[in-house]
Amino acid sequence: MNAKNHHYTVDIVMISIELLIKCGISFRGIEKTLELFNNLEEKTPSFTCIRKWLGRIGLSELNREKEYRSDWIFIVDFTLELGKQKALVVLGVSQQHLVEEIIPYGRGVSHGDVELLGLEIMSSTTGEIIKQKLDEISLRVGKPIQIVADHGSDLSRGIKLYKQENENLIYTHDVTHAMALLLKYELDSDDKYQLFIQKCNRCRQQLQQTELSFLSPPTQRSQCRYFNIERLTEWGLKLLSSQLDTLVELVKDIDPSVIKKKLIDKLGWLVDYQSELVRWHQMTVLTRTLETQLKKLGINQQSLTNFKKNQFEVDSELLNFQQHICDYVVIQSSHIKDEKTFLATSDVIESLFGKYKQFSARCPFKEMGQMLLTICLSTMNLTNTIVKNALEAISFADVEAWLAEVFGQSMLSKRKTLFSEFVDDTKTA
């Protein structure tokens, strides 16, 4: 089956888009992959053709009229690249779908469960502008019964302004960000933890080019460092519980006495942090326990009771930290009436941003542009009919018009304009 005025079949288009979205292959990589498996010796689409298909199908999904509902759950966040522009992304999942198709199966919200309800490119992100954008989206798809987001200052202000006119709206602080903030608050002021981080960095540098590189501490994230600190605590505890002779046996063809000395010299400092590592690890287990529960079962009036059932005995020093976690559950569930269950996490939007940034990283400049439409494609359930209708409804001229209207002239285009006019006077006679 071919779309009108198209040489390639809809199947080829679908395979190309799925290789891009599901496998993360580059445009040129898709072209080469299709050439490799082209048994019919027919011409395969070029990478520029595939890039245009992305824009046309993505823009079709962005412009598609969404269902008007009274039970939308909005998942809201910003993504940004180079420059001053930010993209406000609003995903939607119905509460009916959440309680019928997600929670009963104990799974998290996937890309296919959500729809892209709004994609707004903004140079200013004041609370008033965010509230205006939420109003505009609500007029198109219906007012949400819940908004899930982090507590970024501008975003939080915009949602609170929107809530003032929609009193029954439930504004839920994403559990992943909330737990990371609790850890950050506790550990930023812990001098011993900060010193531990410094020593981990120094240890990694000392081991990375040696026969002991496999024992190096895990690399820490440059941003959102408190999202996965358990990797460090588990590394430290595992090494402390390992027998020295076992570690020596993993390094062949070197004198055991030499390896033992190196192990003590490079990793002996961990002994000074044994009790702290246990405490820090317990903190991460407490936060991950709640995250796992709320991501699988949602949040409702029974959430605190269920959390306490899964508790283990913690050090007395962690009782206040444990209470802060319980306070979060109490505050977030206090807005829920009856026995309804709602969403507690915005992980799905963070996952989509991560996928988008894999694509944008390949661009000449990390600026927002056509690759933002991969967010649309990632939430679509592609079928032959959808692809055919999108290609027939949207031309690449429409995509270029959208790009010009929303983003203006790109950085790459500006550089080409500037440097193509450069004349090297030193080469003239």
C-alpha positions in Angstrom: 0.0 0.0 0.0 1.3 3.4 -1.0 0.3 6.8 0.2 -0.9 9.1 -2.6 2.0 10.5 -4.6 4.5 8.5 -2.7 7.0 6.1 -4.2 7.7 4.0 -1.1 5.2 1.7 0.5 3.6 2.5 3.8 5.4 -0.6 5.2 8.8 0.9 4.4 7.8 4.2 6.1 6.6 2.3 9.2 9.8 0.2 9.4 11.9 3.3 9.0 10.1 5.2 11.8 10.2 2.1 14.1 13.9 1.7 13.6 14.3 5.3 14.6 12.0 5.4 17.6 12.2 1.8 19.0 15.8 1.1 18.1 17.3 4.6 18.3 19.1 4.2 15.0 20.2 7.4 13.2 18.8 8.5 9.9 21.9 7.4 8.0 21.9 4.2 10.0 18.3 3.4 8.9 19.3 4.0 5.3 22.2 1.6 5.5 20.1 -1.0 7.5 17.4 -1.0 4.8 20.1 -1.3 2.1 21.5 -4.3 4.0 18.2 -6.2 4.2 16.9 -5.2 0.7 16.6 -8.6 -0.9 14.5 -7.2 -3.8 17.4 -5.0 -4.9 15.0 -2.0 -5.1 16.0 1.5 -4.3 15.9 2.3 -0.6 14.9 5.7 0.9 17.7 8.2 1.7 18.3 9.5 5.1 16.8 12.9 4.1 13.6 11.2 3.0 13.4 9.4 6.4 13.9 12.7 8.2 11.0 14.2 6.3 8.8 11.3 7.2 9.5 11.9 10.8 8.5 15.6 10.5 5.3 14.9 8.6 4.0 12.1 10.8 5.1 13.8 14.0 3.4 17.1 13.0 0.3 15.2 12.0 0.1 13.6 15.5 0.8 17.0 17.2 -2.1 18.6 15.2 -4.4 15.7 15.6 -7.6 16.6 17.5 -7.5 14.8 20.9 -10.5 13.3 22.6 -12.4 15.7 24.9 -12.6 14.1 28.4 -13.4 15.1 31.9 -11.0 12.7 33.5 -7.6 13.7 32.0 -4.5 13.4 34.1 -1.9 15.9 32.9 1.8 15.1 33.2 3.7 18.4 32.8 7.4 19.3 32.5 9.9 21.4 30.6 12.8 20.3 28.4 15.5 22.6 27.2 18.6 22.7 24.9 21.0 25.4 23.9 19.5 28.9 23.7 16.8 30.5 25.9 13.8 28.6 24.6 12.1 25.8 26.6 9.5 23.3 25.5 6.5 22.9 27.8 5.3 19.3 27.2 1.9 18.2 28.5 1.1 14.5 28.3 -2.3 13.0 29.1 -3.6 9.7 30.4 -7.2 9.2 31.4 -8.0 8.2 34.9 -10.2 5.5 33.5 -7.3 4.0 31.6 -5.1 4.3 34.6 -7.4 2.3 36.9 -8.5 -0.3 34.3 -5.4 -0.9 32.2 -2.3 0.1 34.2 -2.7 -0.3 38.0 -4.4 -3.8 37.9 -1.3 -5.1 36.2 1.1 -3.5 38.6 3.0 -1.7 35.9 4.1 1.9 35.3 2.8 4.2 32.7 4.4 3.5 29.4 4.9 5.7 26.3 2.0 4.0 24.6 -0.4 4.8 27.5 -0.1 8.6 27.1 -1.0 11.1 24.4 0.8 14.4 23.6 -1.8 17.0 24.5 0.4 20.1 24.3 3.9 21.1 23.0 4.5 24.8 23.6 7.8 26.5 22.8 8.4 29.3 25.2 11.0 32.0 25.6 9.5 33.1 28.9 8.3 30.6 31.5 6.6 32.7 34.1 3.8 31.2 36.1 1.2 33.4 34.4 2.3 32.2 30.9 2.2 28.6 32.0 -1.3 29.0 33.4 -2.4 30.6 30.1 -1.0 27.5 28.2 -2.8 25.1 30.5 -6.0 27.1 30.0 -5.6 26.8 26.2 -5.0 23.1 26.3 -8.0 22.6 28.6 -10.2 24.3 26.1 -9.2 21.8 23.5 -9.2 18.5 25.5 -11.1 19.2 28.7 -10.1 20.2 32.2 -7.8 17.8 34.0 -8.8 16.2 37.3 -5.1 15.9 38.3 -1.8 17.4 37.3 1.5 15.5 38.1 4.7 17.5 38.0 7.9 18.4 39.9 8.0 21.5 42.0 10.2 23.7 39.7 9.5 27.3 40.7 7.9 28.6 37.5 6.0 25.4 36.8 4.7 25.1 40.3 3.5 28.7 40.3 1.7 28.2 37.0 -0.1 25.1 38.1 -1.1 26.8 41.4 -2.5 29.7 39.5 -4.4 27.3 37.3 -5.7 25.5 40.4 -7.1 28.7 41.8 -9.7 28.6 39.1 -10.1 24.9 39.3 -10.5 24.1 43.0 -11.2 20.4 42.5 -7.9 19.8 40.7 -5.4 17.5 42.4 -1.8 18.8 42.1 0.6 15.9 42.9 4.3 16.3 43.5 6.0 13.6 41.4 7.3 11.0 43.9 10.6 10.5 42.1 11.5 14.2 42.4 10.1 14.4 45.9 12.2 11.5 47.2 15.3 12.9 45.5 14.7 16.3 47.2 14.5 14.5 50.6 17.8 12.8 50.0 19.4 16.0 48.8 18.2 17.9 51.9 19.7 15.3 54.2 22.9 14.6 52.3 23.9 18.1 51.2 24.4 19.1 54.8 26.2 15.8 55.6 29.9 16.7 55.5 31.0 13.1 55.7 28.8 12.2 52.7 30.3 15.1 50.7 33.8 13.9 51.6 32.8 10.4 50.6 31.8 11.7 47.1 35.1 13.5 46.7 37.0 10.3 47.6 34.9 8.3 45.2 35.9 10.7 42.4 39.6 10.5 43.3 39.4 6.7 43.6 37.9 6.4 40.1 40.7 8.6 38.6 43.3 6.5 40.3 41.9 3.1 39.2 40.6 3.7 35.8 43.9 3.0 34.0 45.0 0.1 36.1 44.3 -3.6 36.5 41.8 -2.7 39.3 39.6 -0.6 37.0 36.8 -3.1 37.4 36.6 -2.0 41.1 36.1 1.7 40.3 33.2 3.5 41.9 30.2 4.1 39.6 30.2 7.3 37.6 28.0 9.9 39.2 25.4 11.9 37.3 26.3 15.5 36.5 22.7 16.5 37.2 20.0 15.0 39.5 22.8 13.3 41.5 20.4 12.1 44.2 18.2 10.1 41.8 20.6 7.0 42.0 22.9 7.3 44.9 22.2 3.7 45.8 24.7 2.7 43.1 27.5 4.3 45.2 26.3 2.8 48.5 25.8 -0.7 47.1 29.3 -0.4 45.5 30.9 0.5 48.9 29.0 -2.1 50.9 29.7 -4.9 48.4 33.5 -4.2 48.5 33.5 -4.0 52.3 31.7 -7.4 52.4 34.1 -9.0 49.9 37.0 -11.1 51.0 40.4 -9.7 50.2 41.6 -13.0 48.8 38.5 -13.1 46.5 39.4 -9.8 45.0 43.1 -10.8 44.5 42.0 -14.0 42.6 40.2 -11.8 40.0 43.6 -10.2 39.0 45.6 -12.8 37.2 49.4 -12.9 36.4 50.3 -10.4 39.1 52.0 -11.1 42.4 49.2 -11.4 45.0 51.2 -9.5 47.5 51.4 -6.5 45.1 47.7 -6.6 44.4 46.8 -6.8 48.1 48.9 -3.7 48.8 47.3 -1.9 45.9 43.8 -2.9 47.2 44.6 -1.6 50.7 46.2 1.6 49.4 43.4 2.5 46.9 40.3 1.1 48.6 41.2 0.9 52.3 39.6 4.3 53.0 36.1 2.7 52.6 36.5 1.1 56.1 36.1 4.6 57.7 32.6 4.8 56.1 31.1 1.4 56.9 28.5 2.6 59.4 27.6 5.6 57.3 27.2 3.5 54.1 24.7 1.3 56.0 22.7 4.4 57.0 22.8 6.0 53.6 21.8 2.7 52.0 18.8 2.4 54.3 17.7 5.9 53.3 17.7 5.0 49.6 15.8 1.7 50.4 13.1 3.7 52.2 12.7 6.1 49.3 12.8 3.4 46.6 10.2 1.3 48.6 7.7 4.2 48.4 8.6 5.0 44.8 8.0 1.4 43.7 4.7 1.2 45.6 3.3 4.4 44.2 4.5 3.8 40.7 2.8 0.4 40.5 -0.3 0.9 42.6 -0.9 4.7 42.3 -1.7 6.9 45.2 -4.9 6.8 47.3 -6.1 7.0 50.9 -4.6 3.6 51.6 -1.1 4.5 50.4 0.3 5.3 53.9 -1.0 2.1 55.4 0.5 0.0 52.6 3.8 1.8 53.0 4.0 1.1 56.7 3.3 -2.5 56.1 6.4 -2.8 54.1 8.6 -1.0 56.6 11.7 -2.5 58.2 13.5 -1.4 61.4 15.8 1.5 60.8 18.5 3.2 62.9 17.2 5.8 65.3 19.0 8.4 63.3 16.7 7.8 60.4 13.3 8.1 62.3 12.9 11.7 61.3 13.8 10.9 57.6 11.3 8.1 57.7 8.7 10.5 59.1 9.4 13.0 56.2 8.5 10.2 53.7 5.3 9.5 55.6 4.5 13.2 55.6 4.8 13.3 51.8 2.3 10.5 51.5 -0.1 12.1 53.9 0.0 15.5 52.1 -0.3 14.1 48.6 -3.1 11.7 49.5 -5.1 14.2 51.5 -6.5 15.8 48.3 -8.0 12.5 47.1 -11.6 11.9 47.9 -13.5 8.6 48.3 -11.5 5.5 47.3 -10.2 6.8 44.0 -6.6 6.1 42.8 -4.5 8.6 41.0 -1.1 8.8 39.3 1.9 9.6 41.6 4.8 9.9 39.1 5.9 11.8 36.0 8.5 9.2 35.1 7.0 8.7 31.7 7.7 12.2 30.6 11.3 12.0 31.9 11.7 8.8 29.9 10.4 10.6 26.7 12.8 13.5 27.3 15.7 11.0 27.6 14.8 9.4 24.3 14.4 12.8 22.6 17.8 13.9 23.9 19.4 10.8 22.4 18.2 12.1 19.0 19.0 15.8 19.6 22.5 15.0 20.7 23.3 14.0 17.1 22.3 17.4 15.7 25.0 19.9 14.7 23.9 22.1 17.5 21.9 20.9 20.5 19.0 23.2 19.9 15.3 22.5 19.7 13.8 21.8 16.3 12.2 19.1 14.3 13.6 16.4 16.5 11.1 17.4 19.2 8.5 15.7 17.1 10.1 12.4 18.2 8.1 12.9 21.4 4.9 12.7 19.3 6.1 9.6 17.5 7.1 7.9 20.7 3.6 8.0 22.1 1.9 6.8 18.8 0.6 3.3 18.1 1.6 3.3 14.4 -0.7 1.5 11.9 -0.7 1.5 8.1 -3.8 3.7 8.1 -2.4 6.3 10.5 0.9 6.6 8.5 -0.9 6.8 5.2 -3.3 9.5 6.4 -0.5 11.5 7.9 1.6 11.5 4.8 -1.3 12.5 2.7 -2.5 15.2 5.1 0.9 16.9 5.9 3.5 17.9 3.4 7.1 18.8 4.3 6.3 22.3 3.4 3.9 22.3 6.3 6.7 21.0 8.5 9.0 23.8 7.4 6.3 26.4 7.9 5.8 25.1 11.5 9.5 25.1 12.2 9.8 28.7 11.0 6.8 29.9 13.0 7.7 28.1 16.2 11.5 28.3 16.2 12.5 30.9 13.7 15.9 30.7 12.0 18.0 27.9 13.5 21.6 28.4 14.9 23.0 26.3 12.1 21.3 28.4 9.5 22.6 31.6 11.2 26.2 30.2 11.2 25.9 29.3 7.5 24.7 32.8 6.7 27.5 34.4 8.7 30.4 32.3 7.6 29.4 31.8 4.0 29.9 35.6 3.6 33.4 35.5 5.1 36.1 36.4 2.6 39.7 35.7 3.4 41.5 38.9 2.3 44.9 37.2 2.9 44.4 35.1 -0.2 43.7 38.0 -2.5 46.5 39.4 -4.7 
